[in-house]
Amino acid sequence: MIGTFGQKTKKKLKRKITLPASVQKIISNNETSTGAKADSSSSALVQQGICGTIFWKAGNMMPSPDKTTPKAKPAQRELVIYDLTNTAETTRENGFYQTIATKFIKSVKSDEDGKFCVSLEEGRYSLFVREGDKGLYANSFDGNGNIFPIKVSKDKISITVFTIDYQASY
């Protein structure tokens, strides 16, 4: 399946999914969102891995008839990828992950539009973003306590949206 958002699916999509133009551009240019080769160990295009966008939300997100809700803004961040990680395999302080006991896989930086694309082997991974010296941040979990889980299948690109919202009020 091409579009995976950290959720289990029961059946494969039968329709063709078109990647957003910005992701297609990253893939076709063989670049990560920082302009570097998508995978430094290979000059091949990213044909298997994860592509997506990182957004930042802050402020009052409550809908109001007299005030517009602030929009999410693209965020340039380092996306850090670990083997699938459960909350029991981490330590947290003030909402940020300080230590992670699973294997570090790789990291990639998103561009000024928040776009990233990274080659990965088949497997299940956890995604985090680095928030300076605060630590790593993630805000998505499955029903088993796995942190921002995402699956990479053979010859597929999993698409995700990572929203950093620890300074937003809902």
PyMOL commands that set and color helices and strands:
alter all, ss='L'
color gray80, all
select helices_A, chain A and resi 21-28+87-89+132-134
alter helices_A, ss='H'
color red, helices_A
select strands_A, chain A and resi 49-60+73-74+78-83+90-93+96-100+104-109+115-119+123-130+136-137+149-152+157-169
alter strands_A, ss='S'
color yellow, strands_A
deselect
rebuild
show_as cartoon
